[in-house]
Amino acid sequence: MFPKWVKLKEEYQEITIFQETGWLESWWEYKSKIETITPYIIEIREHNKTIGIIPLYCSQEKFKNINFRILKPIGDELSDYLIPILSIKYPTDKQLGIAWKKIKKDRDSWDFIEWGDIPENSVLDSFFKRQSKWKNPLISRIRGHVCPFLELNNNAETVKLKFEQNLLNEILKKERKLEKKGDLLFSKVLAEKEIEPVMNMLFEFHCERWANTKSPSRFSNLEDRQHALDAARSLFKCNLLHLTYLSFNNEIISVEFAMKDDKKIYLYNTGYSNKYKKYSVGNIMLYKLIIDACKEGFDILDFTRGGENYKKQWGTLQKYNVKYTFFNFSLKSVFYKILYQVYKSKLLKLYINKFFEMKLLKSKLRILIITLLNVQQFFELDELLMIL
């Protein structure tokens, strides 16, 4: 059902590396091992030809013995841009309209849809905005992650003018210090057999960097390491892997796990040796990567999700992702909407914990849940929704 990369890039709209089939397959293999999920994929066809794919999956969340069915896009959490696969040969509104009509008609199969990391002003964002223009209480849109990017060109010197001067001076100074002490070399992984040893260094650096913090590296888990390795190998086979490293006297001291298409590099994970931290080897690594990307003719270096201050130092521009949430008119969905809004309120989290510690209130909540789920025969759903 899913097109191979060349066809995907040429015949479908706004495709990023995160819609590549191998990437989605490795995500599915990883996710299905840690959570019970089922595919919810809508295929749009014309004369037995696939012209569009809405790749979603269904998972469940449990609250007080009630299971809520949640739809999210395949690739969720680990992918930076989550969009449908839509043919450029057919009107996008028509394709999305068909799919959206099917999803709404099938509302008995889901209680909540959460679709995040949609590029702002993309085809999907524009379509969803039109669905919510009448201030539909069942649809919400928020601006989410910032995704900085750096515009490149063949003249690396003009790109360097975008860097903060203090950053550039520090990089060049520390680069000279290292070069005086030994051989400093920027390298790309060009053979499949190189992938695992270089990725293992990335895992080691990442774990070292985030040890003894509130957010330990996800690569401390073997499942996460295996997923990253599988993804890297799959990308390599399609010539989409951009795995580079910095070595000093034949010792790897920094690694950049990235992806590429014809004109863009997507930075994904970085690691560097704490032993060489004082030399800012992460910055040196990125500097050399940028210079090389200019020589190779790339147009964009995408820093992907995250508004960390260091990204601004490189002269990046900003774009954003957005997140949509959808509920339907069933009482179960309306009740989940209440729970979702309460949970998302940071001010109420402490109150909720205390609330559930009290037996009496627990009992009252159970009665409320049962009541809500059984009053459908007595109230019009849209009327009840407006009351809530």
FITOR-882279 format. One record per residue: residue in three letters; x, y, z of N, C-alpha, C in turn. Coordinates in steps of 0.05 Angstrom, whole numbers, padded with zeros to 5 digits, always signed. Layout:
N
alaXYZXYZXYZ;...
***
This chain:
388
met+00016-00024+00000+00000+00000+00000+00017+00025+00000;phe+00039+00025+00016+00056+00049+00018+00076+00050-00004;pro+00078+00072-00019+00097+00075-00041+00126+00075-00031;lys+00144+00065-00049+00172+00067-00043+00181+00097-00045;trp+00205+00102-00035+00213+00130-00030+00213+00147-00056;val+00224+00137-00077+00226+00153-00102+00198+00162-00111;lys+00180+00143-00112+00153+00149-00120+00139+00167-00100;leu+00144+00161-00075+00132+00177-00053+00140+00206-00056;lys+00165+00211-00061+00175+00239-00062+00166+00253-00087;glu+00163+00238-00109+00156+00251-00135+00127+00255-00139;glu+00110+00237-00128+00082+00237-00134+00063+00244-00112;tyr+00074+00250-00088+00057+00257-00065+00066+00283-00052;gln+00047+00296-00039+00051+00324-00030+00065+00326-00003;glu+00083+00346-00002+00095+00355+00024+00109+00333+00039;ile+00119+00313+00025+00131+00289+00038+00157+00297+00051;thr+00160+00286+00076+00186+00289+00090+00197+00261+00095;ile+00221+00261+00106+00234+00235+00111+00218+00217+00130;phe+00200+00230+00146+00185+00215+00166+00161+00201+00155;gln+00157+00203+00128+00136+00187+00115+00148+00164+00099;glu+00174+00161+00101+00188+00139+00087+00179+00112+00098;thr+00173+00093+00081+00161+00067+00089+00178+00053+00110;gly+00204+00051+00106+00222+00037+00125+00221+00051+00152;trp+00220+00077+00153+00218+00092+00178+00193+00084+00193;leu+00170+00084+00178+00145+00077+00191+00144+00048+00200;glu+00156+00030+00184+00157+00002+00192+00173-00003+00217;ser+00196+00011+00219+00213+00007+00243+00199+00019+00268;trp+00185+00042+00263+00169+00053+00285+00148+00034+00295;trp+00134+00021+00276+00112+00002+00283+00123-00022+00299;glu+00145-00032+00289+00157-00055+00303+00165-00048+00332;tyr+00176-00024+00335+00184-00015+00362+00160-00010+00379;lys+00141+00005+00369+00117+00014+00385+00100-00010+00393;ser+00097-00030+00375+00079-00052+00381+00091-00071+00402;lys+00117-00068+00407+00130-00084+00428+00125-00073+00456;ile+00120-00047+00458+00117-00034+00484+00089-00026+00490;glu+00071-00028+00470+00043-00020+00474+00025-00035+00455;thr+00001-00041+00464-00019-00054+00446-00031-00034+00427;ile-00025-00037+00402-00036-00018+00382-00047-00034+00358;thr-00066-00022+00345-00077-00034+00320-00077-00013+00298;pro-00073-00022+00274-00073-00002+00252-00101+00009+00246;tyr-00102+00034+00239-00127+00047+00231-00119+00064+00206;ile-00117+00050+00184-00106+00063+00160-00128+00066+00139;ile-00132+00090+00130-00152+00096+00109-00137+00098+00082;glu-00145+00081+00064-00134+00082+00037-00154+00095+00018;ile-00146+00115+00004-00163+00128-00016-00155+00118-00044;arg-00175+00107-00057-00169+00094-00083-00186+00105-00105;glu-00176+00105-00129-00191+00111-00153-00184+00091-00175;his-00204+00076-00184-00200+00056-00204-00178+00036-00196;asn-00180+00027-00171-00161+00007-00160-00132+00018-00157;lys-00129+00044-00158-00103+00057-00154-00103+00073-00128;thr-00083+00069-00111-00081+00084-00086-00072+00113-00092;ile-00088+00132-00084-00081+00160-00088-00077+00175-00062;gly-00084+00162-00040-00080+00175-00014-00081+00155+00009;ile-00065+00161+00030-00064+00143+00053-00065+00161+00078;ile-00083+00154+00097-00084+00167+00123-00074+00147+00143;pro-00048+00148+00151-00037+00127+00167-00040+00132+00198;leu-00061+00121+00209-00066+00124+00238-00064+00097+00252;tyr-00064+00098+00278-00065+00074+00294-00083+00079+00318;cys-00093+00057+00330-00111+00059+00353-00098+00047+00377;ser-00099+00061+00399-00089+00051+00425-00111+00056+00445;gln-00108+00046+00469-00128+00049+00490-00117+00061+00515;glu-00133+00078+00527-00126+00089+00554-00149+00081+00573;lys-00141+00073+00597-00161+00063+00616-00164+00083+00639;phe-00189+00088+00646-00195+00105+00669-00219+00094+00683;lys-00215+00085+00709-00237+00075+00725-00253+00053+00710;asn-00238+00033+00699-00250+00010+00685-00264+00017+00659;ile-00259+00041+00649-00270+00049+00623-00247+00052+00603;asn-00249+00038+00581-00229+00040+00560-00236+00061+00540;phe-00218+00079+00535-00222+00100+00515-00204+00093+00491;arg-00215+00095+00467-00200+00088+00443-00189+00114+00430;ile-00163+00114+00427-00149+00138+00418-00136+00134+00391;leu-00141+00152+00372-00128+00151+00346-00106+00171+00345;lys-00083+00162+00335-00060+00179+00331-00046+00172+00305;pro-00030+00189+00294-00015+00182+00269+00007+00163+00274;ile+00011+00145+00255+00034+00126+00257+00060+00143+00255;gly+00078+00137+00274+00103+00152+00276+00103+00172+00299;asp+00080+00173+00312+00076+00192+00334+00099+00191+00355;glu+00106+00214+00365+00127+00218+00386+00156+00218+00375;leu+00162+00198+00358+00189+00195+00348+00193+00208+00321;ser+00172+00219+00309+00174+00232+00282+00168+00262+00286;asp+00183+00278+00271+00180+00307+00275+00159+00320+00257;tyr+00151+00307+00236+00130+00317+00218+00111+00295+00211;leu+00086+00298+00218+00066+00276+00215+00044+00286+00196;ile+00045+00276+00171+00026+00285+00151+00015+00261+00136;pro-00008+00264+00123-00019+00242+00107-00004+00240+00081;ile-00008+00218+00067+00005+00214+00041-00016+00219+00019;leu-00013+00242+00005-00034+00251-00014-00022+00256-00041;ser-00034+00244-00061-00025+00247-00089-00026+00276-00098;ile-00006+00284-00113-00006+00312-00124-00024+00313-00149;lys-00034+00290-00159-00050+00290-00183-00080+00294-00178;tyr-00088+00294-00153-00116+00297-00146-00120+00319-00126;pro-00143+00332-00126-00147+00354-00107-00145+00344-00078;thr-00129+00358-00063-00124+00349-00035-00149+00351-00018;asp-00165+00372-00022-00190+00375-00007-00209+00351-00012;lys-00209+00342-00036-00226+00319-00043-00216+00294-00028;gln-00190+00289-00029-00178+00266-00016-00183+00267+00014;leu-00177+00289+00026-00180+00292+00055-00210+00292+00063;gly-00226+00303+00046-00255+00303+00051-00266+00275+00053;ile-00258+00258+00034-00267+00230+00034-00258+00216+00059;ala-00232+00220+00066-00222+00207+00090-00235+00216+00116;trp-00239+00243+00117-00251+00254+00142-00280+00245+00145;lys-00294+00243+00123-00322+00234+00124-00323+00205+00134;lys-00304+00189+00125-00302+00161+00134-00296+00159+00164;ile-00278+00176+00174-00271+00176+00202-00294+00185+00219;lys-00308+00205+00211-00332+00215+00226-00354+00194+00227;lys-00358+00181+00204-00378+00160+00203-00372+00136+00221;asp-00346+00132+00225-00337+00109+00241-00332+00117+00270;arg-00347+00137+00280-00342+00147+00306-00346+00127+00329;asp-00360+00105+00323-00364+00084+00343-00338+00070+00349;ser-00318+00074+00332-00292+00060+00335-00271+00076+00349;trp-00277+00102+00355-00257+00119+00369-00271+00139+00387;asp-00257+00148+00408-00267+00167+00426-00252+00194+00425;phe-00228+00193+00414-00211+00216+00415-00190+00214+00393;ile-00184+00235+00379-00162+00236+00359-00143+00258+00368;glu-00117+00250+00369-00096+00270+00375-00076+00269+00353;trp-00075+00290+00337-00056+00291+00314-00038+00315+00318;gly-00014+00309+00327+00006+00330+00332+00027+00331+00310;asp+00045+00350+00313+00068+00354+00294+00060+00355+00265;ile+00038+00370+00260+00030+00377+00233+00044+00403+00226;pro+00059+00404+00204+00072+00430+00197+00051+00452+00193;glu+00055+00474+00206+00036+00496+00205+00033+00506+00176;asn+00008+00511+00168+00000+00520+00141+00005+00499+00120;ser+00008+00474+00128+00010+00452+00109-00018+00446+00098;val-00020+00429+00079-00046+00421+00068-00065+00411+00089;leu-00054+00393+00107-00071+00382+00128-00080+00403+00148;asp-00062+00420+00156-00069+00442+00175-00091+00459+00163;ser-00088+00467+00138-00108+00484+00125-00135+00470+00123;phe-00135+00444+00118-00160+00429+00117-00174+00428+00144;phe-00158+00422+00165-00169+00420+00192-00179+00447+00201;lys-00165+00468+00194-00174+00495+00202-00202+00501+00190;arg-00206+00492+00166-00233+00497+00154-00255+00481+00168;gln-00247+00458+00179-00267+00442+00194-00274+00455+00220;ser-00256+00471+00231-00261+00483+00258-00267+00513+00257;lys-00272+00523+00233-00276+00552+00231-00301+00563+00244;trp-00320+00545+00249-00345+00553+00263-00343+00550+00293;lys-00318+00549+00303-00313+00546+00332-00327+00521+00343;asn-00322+00500+00329-00332+00474+00337-00320+00466+00364;pro-00336+00461+00385-00325+00454+00411-00312+00427+00412;leu-00315+00411+00391-00303+00385+00390-00276+00385+00377;ile-00267+00407+00366-00241+00409+00353-00225+00431+00365;ser-00200+00426+00371-00182+00447+00381-00155+00446+00366;arg-00143+00469+00363-00117+00471+00349-00099+00488+00366;ile-00075+00478+00371-00055+00494+00386-00029+00494+00370;arg-00014+00515+00373+00013+00515+00361+00031+00500+00380;gly+00046+00482+00368+00063+00464+00384+00093+00470+00382;his+00108+00450+00374+00137+00453+00373+00147+00473+00353;val+00167+00488+00360+00182+00504+00341+00202+00486+00327;cys+00206+00490+00301+00224+00473+00286+00243+00492+00270;pro+00265+00500+00282+00284+00518+00269+00297+00505+00245;phe+00304+00522+00225+00319+00512+00202+00338+00533+00192;leu+00359+00524+00179+00380+00541+00169+00380+00539+00138;glu+00378+00562+00125+00380+00562+00096+00409+00561+00087;leu+00414+00543+00069+00442+00539+00059+00444+00547+00030;asn+00468+00550+00021+00474+00553-00008+00502+00543-00014;asn+00510+00544-00039+00536+00533-00046+00560+00549-00036;asn+00555+00573-00027+00576+00590-00016+00576+00589+00014;ala+00592+00572+00026+00593+00568+00055+00599+00594+00070;glu+00615+00611+00057+00623+00636+00071+00599+00654+00076;thr+00579+00655+00058+00555+00671+00063+00538+00658+00084;val+00538+00632+00086+00523+00618+00107+00535+00624+00134;lys+00561+00624+00135+00575+00630+00161+00569+00657+00172;leu+00562+00676+00154+00556+00703+00163+00530+00704+00179;lys+00514+00682+00178+00490+00681+00193+00495+00672+00222;phe+00518+00660+00227+00524+00650+00254+00530+00674+00273;glu+00523+00671+00298+00532+00691+00317+00562+00691+00318;gln+00573+00715+00318+00602+00718+00316+00617+00705+00339;asn+00606+00707+00363+00619+00694+00386+00620+00664+00383;leu+00599+00653+00372+00598+00624+00367+00620+00616+00347;leu+00621+00630+00325+00640+00623+00304+00669+00626+00314;asn+00674+00648+00329+00701+00652+00340+00709+00629+00359;glu+00690+00621+00376+00696+00599+00395+00702+00573+00380;ile+00686+00567+00360+00690+00543+00344+00717+00542+00332;leu+00724+00564+00318+00750+00564+00304+00774+00563+00323;lys+00770+00576+00346+00792+00576+00366+00796+00547+00377;lys+00774+00534+00385+00777+00507+00396+00784+00486+00375;glu+00776+00491+00351+00784+00473+00329+00815+00474+00326;arg+00826+00498+00327+00855+00502+00324+00870+00488+00347;lys+00859+00490+00371+00871+00477+00394+00873+00447+00391;leu+00851+00435+00382+00851+00406+00378+00870+00398+00355;glu+00870+00414+00334+00887+00407+00311+00917+00409+00318;lys+00924+00426+00337+00952+00427+00346+00960+00402+00362;lys+00940+00389+00374+00946+00366+00391+00944+00340+00376;gly+00932+00340+00352+00929+00315+00338+00912+00318+00313;asp+00903+00295+00303+00887+00295+00278+00857+00297+00284;leu+00844+00318+00273+00816+00322+00276+00803+00317+00249;leu+00784+00298+00248+00773+00290+00222+00743+00287+00223;phe+00729+00299+00203+00700+00297+00200+00695+00275+00179;ser+00678+00255+00186+00674+00233+00168+00644+00226+00165;lys+00637+00214+00142+00610+00204+00138+00611+00173+00137;val+00589+00162+00146+00586+00133+00144+00578+00127+00115;leu+00595+00110+00102+00590+00104+00074+00585+00075+00069;ala+00589+00058+00089+00584+00029+00086+00566+00020+00109;glu+00549+00000+00103+00529-00009+00123+00543-00020+00147;lys+00566-00033+00144+00580-00044+00167+00590-00023+00187;glu+00591+00002+00179+00600+00023+00197+00577+00033+00215;ile+00552+00027+00207+00530+00039+00222+00529+00032+00251;glu+00531+00006+00257+00528-00003+00285+00550+00008+00303;pro+00575+00007+00297+00595+00018+00315+00593+00048+00319;val+00585+00062+00298+00582+00091+00302+00557+00098+00318;met+00535+00083+00313+00511+00087+00329+00515+00079+00358;asn+00531+00059+00363+00537+00051+00390+00552+00073+00405;met+00569+00088+00391+00582+00110+00404+00562+00132+00410;leu+00543+00137+00392+00522+00156+00397+00506+00149+00422;phe+00499+00123+00425+00484+00114+00448+00500+00119+00474;glu+00526+00112+00472+00543+00116+00496+00545+00145+00504;phe+00549+00163+00484+00551+00191+00490+00525+00202+00501;his+00503+00194+00489+00477+00204+00497+00470+00196+00526;cys+00476+00171+00532+00471+00161+00560+00489+00176+00580;glu+00514+00180+00572+00533+00194+00589+00524+00223+00594;arg+00514+00236+00573+00506+00264+00575+00482+00267+00594;trp+00463+00248+00593+00438+00252+00608+00437+00235+00633;ala+00459+00222+00641+00460+00207+00665+00456+00225+00689;asn+00443+00215+00710+00440+00230+00735+00424+00256+00731;thr+00406+00256+00711+00388+00279+00707+00359+00269+00710;lys+00341+00288+00709+00313+00281+00711+00302+00269+00685;ser+00318+00272+00664+00310+00261+00638+00333+00243+00627;pro+00336+00219+00637+00357+00201+00627+00352+00194+00598;ser+00374+00187+00585+00373+00181+00556+00354+00157+00551;arg+00338+00160+00529+00321+00137+00522+00338+00114+00511;phe+00363+00119+00505+00380+00098+00495+00392+00080+00517;ser+00384+00086+00541+00390+00067+00563+00374+00042+00561;asn+00352+00043+00544+00335+00019+00539+00344+00005+00514;leu+00347-00021+00515+00356-00036+00492+00336-00034+00469;glu+00310-00033+00476+00289-00031+00454+00293-00005+00438;asp+00300+00017+00452+00303+00042+00438+00328+00042+00421;arg+00349+00029+00431+00374+00027+00415+00369+00011+00389;gln+00354-00011+00393+00349-00028+00370+00332-00014+00349;his+00312+00001+00359+00296+00017+00340+00312+00036+00324;ala+00330+00051+00338+00347+00070+00324+00365+00056+00304;leu+00376+00033+00311+00394+00018+00293+00378+00009+00268;asp+00354-00002+00273+00338-00012+00251+00330+00011+00232;ala+00323+00034+00244+00316+00057+00228+00340+00066+00211;ala+00364+00067+00223+00388+00076+00209+00394+00057+00186;arg+00392+00031+00190+00398+00012+00169+00377+00014+00146;ser+00352+00018+00153+00331+00021+00133+00336+00046+00116;leu+00343+00068+00130+00348+00093+00115+00372+00090+00097;phe+00393+00076+00107+00417+00072+00091+00411+00058+00064;lys+00393+00038+00065+00387+00023+00042+00373+00040+00020;cys+00360+00061+00029+00346+00079+00011+00363+00104+00005;asn+00388+00104+00014+00406+00127+00011+00395+00152+00024;leu+00382+00149+00047+00370+00171+00062+00384+00176+00089;leu+00403+00160+00096+00417+00163+00121+00439+00183+00118;his+00441+00201+00138+00463+00220+00139+00476+00218+00167;leu+00493+00198+00169+00506+00192+00195+00535+00201+00194;thr+00542+00220+00210+00569+00232+00209+00582+00231+00237;tyr+00608+00233+00237+00622+00233+00263+00648+00249+00262;leu+00656+00258+00285+00681+00273+00288+00701+00255+00304;ser+00725+00252+00293+00744+00235+00307+00770+00252+00313;phe+00782+00245+00335+00807+00258+00343+00827+00236+00349;asn+00849+00236+00334+00869+00215+00336+00856+00187+00335;asn+00838+00184+00316+00825+00158+00311+00804+00150+00332;glu+00798+00169+00350+00778+00164+00371+00753+00180+00364;ile+00730+00167+00362+00705+00181+00356+00698+00198+00381;ile+00693+00224+00376+00687+00242+00399+00660+00256+00396;ser+00648+00253+00372+00621+00265+00369+00607+00251+00345;val+00580+00247+00348+00565+00234+00327+00539+00250+00322;glu+00532+00252+00296+00507+00264+00288+00490+00245+00272;phe+00468+00236+00283+00449+00218+00269+00429+00236+00256;ala+00429+00236+00229+00411+00253+00214+00401+00238+00190;met+00381+00250+00176+00370+00239+00151+00373+00260+00129;lys+00369+00250+00105+00372+00269+00083+00353+00261+00060;asp+00344+00281+00045+00332+00276+00019+00349+00291-00001;asp+00338+00298-00024+00354+00311-00045+00364+00338-00037;lys+00348+00353-00021+00355+00381-00016+00356+00388+00014;lys+00350+00369+00031+00347+00376+00060+00361+00355+00077;ile+00374+00365+00099+00384+00347+00120+00368+00352+00145;tyr+00359+00330+00157+00343+00331+00182+00361+00322+00205;leu+00368+00340+00223+00383+00332+00247+00365+00317+00266;tyr+00374+00295+00277+00355+00279+00293+00366+00273+00321;asn+00391+00264+00323+00403+00258+00349+00433+00264+00349;thr+00442+00277+00370+00470+00284+00373+00482+00273+00398;gly+00507+00265+00397+00521+00257+00421+00550+00264+00419;tyr+00562+00271+00442+00591+00277+00442+00603+00268+00468;ser+00629+00264+00467+00644+00254+00490+00648+00276+00511;asn+00640+00269+00536+00644+00289+00558+00673+00295+00562;lys+00690+00276+00554+00719+00280+00558+00729+00304+00542;tyr+00715+00310+00520+00723+00332+00503+00703+00355+00503;lys+00687+00356+00524+00667+00376+00526+00678+00404+00525;lys+00701+00408+00538+00713+00435+00540+00721+00446+00513;tyr+00722+00428+00493+00729+00437+00466+00705+00442+00449;ser+00681+00440+00461+00656+00444+00446+00655+00428+00421;val+00661+00402+00423+00663+00385+00399+00636+00381+00386;gly+00614+00385+00401+00588+00384+00388+00584+00407+00368;asn+00594+00430+00376+00592+00453+00358+00611+00451+00334;ile+00635+00440+00340+00654+00436+00317+00642+00416+00297;met+00630+00395+00308+00618+00375+00291+00596+00387+00273;leu+00579+00403+00285+00557+00416+00270+00568+00436+00250;tyr+00588+00450+00257+00601+00470+00239+00611+00455+00214;lys+00625+00434+00218+00636+00419+00195+00614+00406+00178;leu+00593+00397+00192+00570+00386+00177+00558+00407+00159;ile+00555+00431+00169+00543+00453+00153+00560+00460+00129;ile+00586+00462+00134+00604+00469+00112+00603+00447+00090;asp+00602+00422+00099+00601+00399+00080+00574+00399+00065;ala+00552+00406+00080+00526+00406+00067+00524+00428+00045;cys+00537+00450+00050+00538+00471+00029+00553+00461+00004;lys+00575+00447+00008+00590+00436-00014+00574+00415-00030;glu+00558+00400-00015+00542+00379-00027+00517+00390-00041;gly+00511+00415-00038+00488+00427-00052+00461+00425-00037;phe+00461+00420-00011+00436+00420+00003+00426+00448+00007;asp+00399+00451+00008+00387+00477+00011+00379+00484+00040;ile+00372+00463+00055+00361+00467+00082+00375+00448+00102;leu+00382+00459+00125+00389+00442+00148+00367+00445+00168;asp+00351+00424+00172+00328+00425+00190+00337+00416+00218;phe+00335+00434+00237+00343+00427+00265+00321+00411+00279;thr+00298+00407+00265+00275+00392+00275+00265+00404+00302;arg+00248+00388+00315+00233+00399+00338+00251+00409+00361;gly+00242+00431+00373+00256+00441+00396+00266+00469+00393;gly+00260+00486+00413+00268+00514+00411+00292+00521+00428;glu+00311+00502+00431+00334+00507+00448+00350+00531+00438;asn+00361+00546+00457+00374+00571+00450+00398+00567+00431;tyr+00412+00544+00434+00436+00541+00417+00429+00541+00387;lys+00405+00533+00380+00397+00533+00352+00395+00561+00340;lys+00388+00580+00357+00386+00608+00347+00414+00619+00340;gln+00435+00608+00353+00462+00618+00348+00472+00613+00320;trp+00459+00594+00307+00467+00586+00280+00453+00602+00258;gly+00437+00622+00266+00424+00639+00247+00399+00626+00234;thr+00386+00609+00250+00363+00595+00240+00338+00613+00238;leu+00320+00604+00221+00293+00616+00219+00274+00596+00233;gln+00250+00606+00239+00231+00589+00254+00206+00582+00239;lys+00198+00557+00241+00172+00548+00232+00161+00532+00255;tyr+00135+00526+00253+00122+00513+00276+00106+00488+00266;asn+00102+00470+00285+00082+00449+00282+00057+00456+00298;val+00035+00444+00291+00010+00449+00305-00001+00421+00314;lys-00018+00422+00334-00031+00398+00343-00061+00402+00343;tyr-00076+00382+00333-00105+00382+00334-00115+00359+00352;thr-00137+00365+00366-00151+00344+00380-00180+00344+00371;phe-00191+00320+00369-00219+00317+00360-00234+00299+00379;phe-00259+00306+00385-00277+00289+00400-00302+00286+00383;asn-00318+00265+00389-00343+00262+00375-00367+00267+00394;phe-00391+00263+00384-00415+00269+00399-00424+00247+00418;ser-00409+00226+00420-00417+00205+00439-00411+00214+00467;leu-00427+00205+00486-00423+00213+00514-00396+00204+00524;lys-00386+00181+00515-00360+00171+00524-00338+00190+00515;ser-00341+00200+00491-00321+00219+00480-00322+00246+00495;val-00347+00255+00501-00351+00280+00516-00338+00277+00544;phe-00343+00254+00556-00331+00250+00583-00300+00250+00581;tyr-00289+00238+00560-00260+00238+00557-00250+00266+00553;lys-00266+00282+00539-00258+00310+00535-00255+00325+00562;ile-00273+00320+00580-00271+00332+00607-00246+00323+00621;leu-00241+00296+00620-00217+00285+00633-00192+00297+00621;tyr-00192+00299+00594-00168+00308+00579-00162+00337+00587;gln-00183+00354+00588-00179+00382+00594-00169+00386+00623;val-00180+00370+00641-00171+00371+00669-00142+00362+00672;tyr-00136+00340+00658-00109+00329+00660-00088+00349+00649;lys-00095+00362+00627-00077+00381+00615-00072+00406+00631;ser-00089+00411+00650-00087+00435+00666-00067+00430+00689;lys-00044+00443+00687-00023+00439+00707-00033+00448+00735;leu-00049+00468+00736-00059+00479+00761-00076+00459+00776;leu-00089+00440+00761-00107+00422+00773-00095+00394+00780;lys-00070+00390+00771-00059+00363+00775-00057+00356+00805;leu-00047+00374+00821-00045+00369+00850-00072+00364+00862;tyr-00092+00380+00853-00119+00378+00863-00130+00350+00856;ile-00124+00340+00832-00135+00314+00824-00124+00292+00842;asn-00098+00294+00847-00086+00273+00864-00099+00272+00891;lys-00104+00295+00903-00117+00296+00929-00146+00286+00927;phe-00158+00293+00904-00186+00286+00899-00190+00256+00900;phe-00171+00241+00887-00174+00213+00886-00165+00198+00911;glu-00152+00212+00929-00144+00200+00954-00168+00197+00973;met-00190+00211+00967-00213+00211+00985-00234+00191+00976;lys-00240+00172+00993-00258+00150+00985-00286+00161+00977;leu-00295+00179+00992-00322+00189+00987-00324+00202+00959;leu-00305+00218+00953-00305+00231+00927-00300+00211+00904;lys-00284+00191+00910-00280+00170+00890-00307+00157+00883;ser-00322+00151+00904-00348+00139+00900-00366+00156+00884;lys-00366+00182+00890-00383+00201+00875-00375+00203+00846;leu-00349+00201+00841-00339+00203+00814-00349+00178+00798;arg-00348+00155+00810-00357+00131+00797-00387+00133+00790;ile-00402+00144+00808-00430+00148+00803-00434+00167+00779;leu-00418+00189+00778-00419+00208+00756-00413+00195+00730;ile-00392+00178+00729-00385+00165+00704-00407+00147+00694;ile-00418+00131+00713-00440+00112+00706-00464+00128+00696;thr-00470+00150+00709-00492+00166+00701-00489+00177+00673;leu-00465+00188+00668-00459+00200+00641-00462+00179+00619;leu-00452+00155+00625-00452+00135+00604-00479+00121+00600;asn-00499+00129+00616-00525+00116+00614-00548+00135+00609;val-00541+00161+00606-00563+00180+00603-00569+00186+00574;gln-00556+00172+00556-00559+00178+00528-00588+00177+00519;gln-00603+00158+00530-00631+00155+00521-00649+00178+00531;phe-00639+00194+00550-00656+00214+00561-00650+00242+00550;phe-00626+00246+00537-00618+00272+00528-00609+00271+00499;glu-00613+00294+00485-00601+00297+00459-00572+00302+00463;leu-00554+00289+00448-00526+00290+00453-00515+00318+00449;asp-00523+00332+00428-00513+00359+00423-00522+00378+00445;glu-00546+00374+00456-00556+00391+00477-00539+00386+00502;leu-00533+00361+00508-00517+00354+00532-00489+00366+00529;leu-00478+00364+00505-00451+00374+00500-00450+00404+00506;met-00470+00419+00497-00470+00448+00502-00471+00454+00532;ile-00487+00437+00547-00489+00441+00576-00461+00436+00588;leu-00447+00415+00579-00421+00409+00591-00401+00430+00583;
***
